[in-house]
């Protein structure tokens, strides 16, 4: 049975992706910073008849937590087929009137502490988890890594006035963290280009979760977009950036 670890999977897109992989016959580890929330997510899935699932405590910002998760999963399996780096934060905060606080998102005013906080999860956390589980992934016959990214991390789109989100997708901290994540992924895919790895970045789209204050598309569609690249065969792409919301024809978008 194929196995997958999904970080930040106790809710939202991560949980939906877990559900879809379970339906495809995977054994799924629900990565959750809060162990109890992970357990509750597992109970929800099991109540739907999806039983090959368990919670794994993993805080992507904590070396000790990540190492413990790697040790725990390593006791259970000899290899990991899929890693989905889904955990992420926006860093954007609202004032009492529900308006964005400039110090949490603008290039001119965002604090260094805000940059550090967001990068710790969205960039360093992904690097930390990926490197920790790379040995288990290498043991799999056709390992897959999916980085949950965002079109706001595309330099081409961000600099194109014709992009529909040009005037409201300007989140300097979050966007730059995804640009950095994309660059890390390109290099990792290059380094593993002569192996069976397939490593891609996927924007699941603007989706109704607490991340967007429940605005956007349906979580089922977002989960489907992420799961698709966990399931690609040996002829599938690697080192690419996909957003089916932005490009419904081929999915691939500019950097």
C-alpha positions in Angstrom: 0.0 0.0 0.0 1.3 3.4 -0.9 1.8 5.9 1.8 1.7 9.7 2.0 2.5 12.4 4.6 0.6 15.7 4.3 1.7 18.5 6.5 -1.0 20.9 7.9 -3.6 18.2 7.0 -6.0 18.4 10.0 -8.2 20.9 8.1 -8.9 22.7 4.8 -7.1 21.7 1.6 -4.7 19.4 3.4 -7.6 17.4 4.9 -9.4 17.2 1.6 -6.3 16.0 -0.2 -5.9 13.3 2.5 -9.4 12.2 1.9 -8.9 11.9 -1.9 -5.7 10.0 -1.5 -7.4 7.6 1.0 -10.1 7.0 -1.6 -7.3 6.1 -4.0 -6.0 3.4 -1.7 -3.2 5.3 0.1 -2.3 5.0 3.7 -2.2 8.7 4.9 -0.3 10.3 7.7 -2.2 13.4 8.8 0.6 15.9 9.8 -0.7 18.4 12.4 1.1 20.8 14.6 -1.6 20.2 17.3 -1.8 16.4 17.9 -5.3 16.6 19.2 -6.6 18.4 16.1 -4.9 15.7 14.0 -6.6 13.0 16.0 -10.0 14.7 15.5 -9.4 14.9 11.8 -8.6 11.2 11.7 -11.8 10.4 13.5 -13.7 12.4 10.9 -12.2 10.4 8.1 -12.7 7.1 9.8 -16.3 8.0 10.3 -16.5 8.2 6.5 -15.2 4.7 6.2 -11.6 5.8 5.4 -9.6 3.8 7.9 -6.0 3.7 6.6 -5.1 6.9 8.3 -3.3 8.2 11.4 -2.3 11.4 13.0 1.4 12.5 13.2 2.4 15.4 15.3 4.7 17.7 13.3 5.4 21.3 13.7 7.3 22.3 10.6 9.1 25.2 12.4 10.6 22.9 15.0 13.6 20.7 14.3 12.8 18.3 17.2 9.2 17.8 16.1 10.2 17.1 12.5 12.9 14.6 13.5 10.4 12.9 15.9 7.9 12.6 13.0 10.5 11.1 10.7 11.5 8.6 13.4 7.9 7.6 14.1 7.0 7.1 10.4 10.3 5.3 9.8 9.3 2.8 12.4 6.1 2.0 10.5 7.3 2.0 6.9 10.5 1.3 4.9 9.6 4.0 2.4 7.3 7.0 1.8 5.7 7.3 -1.6 4.4 10.9 -1.3 5.2 14.0 0.6 2.8 17.0 0.3 4.2 20.1 1.9 0.8 21.8 2.5 1.4 23.6 5.9 1.6 27.4 5.4 0.7 30.7 6.8 -0.1 34.1 5.2 1.1 36.3 8.0 -1.6 38.8 7.1 -3.5 40.2 10.1 -6.6 42.3 10.4 -7.4 45.3 12.6 -10.7 45.6 14.6 -12.4 46.9 11.5 -11.4 43.9 9.4 -8.9 45.7 7.3 -5.4 44.5 6.5 -2.7 45.8 8.8 0.1 47.2 6.5 2.9 46.0 8.8 1.8 42.4 8.0 1.7 42.5 4.2 3.2 45.5 2.4 6.7 45.7 1.0 7.1 49.2 2.4 5.9 48.5 6.0 6.0 44.8 6.8 8.3 44.1 9.7 11.3 41.9 9.6 9.6 39.8 12.3 6.7 39.2 10.0 9.0 38.1 7.2 10.8 35.8 9.6 7.5 34.3 10.9 6.1 33.6 7.4 9.4 32.3 6.0 9.9 30.0 9.0 6.8 28.0 8.0 6.5 28.5 4.2 10.2 28.2 3.3 12.4 26.9 6.1 9.6 24.5 7.3 9.3 23.0 3.8 13.1 22.6 3.5 13.3 21.1 7.0 10.5 18.5 6.3 11.7 17.7 2.8 15.3 17.1 3.9 14.2 15.0 6.9 12.0 12.7 4.8 14.2 12.5 1.7 15.8 9.2 2.6 12.4 7.5 3.1 11.2 9.0 -0.2 14.4 7.7 -2.0 13.5 4.2 -0.9 10.2 4.4 -2.8 10.0 3.2 -6.4 8.4 6.4 -7.8 8.5 9.1 -5.1 6.5 12.2 -5.4 6.8 15.6 -3.7 4.1 18.3 -4.1 4.8 21.8 -2.8 1.5 23.7 -2.2 2.4 27.1 -3.7 0.4 30.1 -5.0 0.2 32.2 -8.1 1.0 35.2 -5.9 4.6 33.8 -5.9 4.8 34.1 -9.7 7.1 37.0 -10.6 5.7 37.1 -14.2 2.1 37.4 -13.1 2.9 39.8 -10.3 4.5 42.2 -12.8 1.7 41.8 -15.5 -1.1 44.4 -15.3 -3.3 42.1 -17.3 -3.2 39.4 -14.6 -6.8 39.5 -13.0 -5.3 39.6 -9.5 -2.7 42.3 -10.3 -4.3 44.9 -8.1 -5.3 42.8 -5.1 -2.8 39.9 -5.0 -0.1 42.1 -3.7 1.0 40.4 -0.4 4.8 41.1 -0.3 5.6 38.8 2.6 3.4 35.8 1.6 4.1 36.2 -2.1 7.9 36.4 -1.7 7.8 33.3 0.6 6.2 31.3 -2.2 8.7 32.7 -4.7 11.5 31.4 -2.5 9.7 28.0 -2.1 9.4 27.8 -5.9 13.1 28.4 -6.4 14.0 25.7 -3.8 11.7 23.3 -5.6 13.3 24.0 -9.0 16.7 23.3 -7.6 15.6 20.1 -5.8 13.9 18.8 -8.9 17.1 19.6 -10.9 19.3 17.7 -8.4 17.0 14.7 -8.6 16.3 14.9 -12.3 18.0 11.6 -13.1 16.0 9.7 -10.5 12.3 8.5 -10.3 11.3 11.6 -8.3 8.6 13.9 -9.6 8.6 17.2 -7.7 6.2 20.0 -8.6 4.6 23.2 -7.3 0.8 23.4 -7.3 -1.5 26.3 -6.6 -4.8 24.8 -5.5 -6.6 28.0 -6.2 -8.5 30.5 -4.1 -10.5 28.2 -1.9 -13.1 28.5 0.8 -11.1 27.8 4.0 -10.2 29.7 7.1 -7.0 30.8 5.1 -9.3 33.0 2.9 -12.0 33.7 5.5 -14.1 31.1 3.6 -14.0 33.0 0.2 -13.3 31.3 -3.1 -13.9 27.9 -4.8 -14.8 24.6 -3.3 -12.3 22.6 -1.2 -13.0 19.4 -3.2 -11.6 21.0 -6.4 -8.6 22.3 -4.6 -7.8 18.9 -3.1 -8.2 17.3 -6.5 -5.6 19.7 -8.0 -3.1 18.8 -5.3 -3.7 15.1 -5.3 -3.4 15.0 -9.1 0.4 15.7 -8.9 0.8 13.2 -6.1 -0.6 10.6 -8.5 1.3 11.4 -11.7 3.0 8.5 -13.5 6.7 8.1 -14.6 6.0 10.2 -17.7 4.6 13.1 -15.7 6.3 16.5 -15.3 8.8 17.5 -12.7 10.1 20.9 -11.6 7.0 22.7 -13.0 4.6 25.3 -11.6 0.9 24.6 -12.0 -2.3 26.5 -11.4 -5.3 25.1 -13.1 -7.4 28.0 -11.9 -5.1 30.4 -13.8 -4.5 28.2 -16.8 -7.3 25.6 -17.2 -5.9 24.3 -20.5 -2.5 22.9 -19.4 -2.2 24.0 -15.8 1.4 25.2 -16.2 2.1 28.9 -15.4 5.0 31.3 -15.7 7.5 31.8 -12.9 
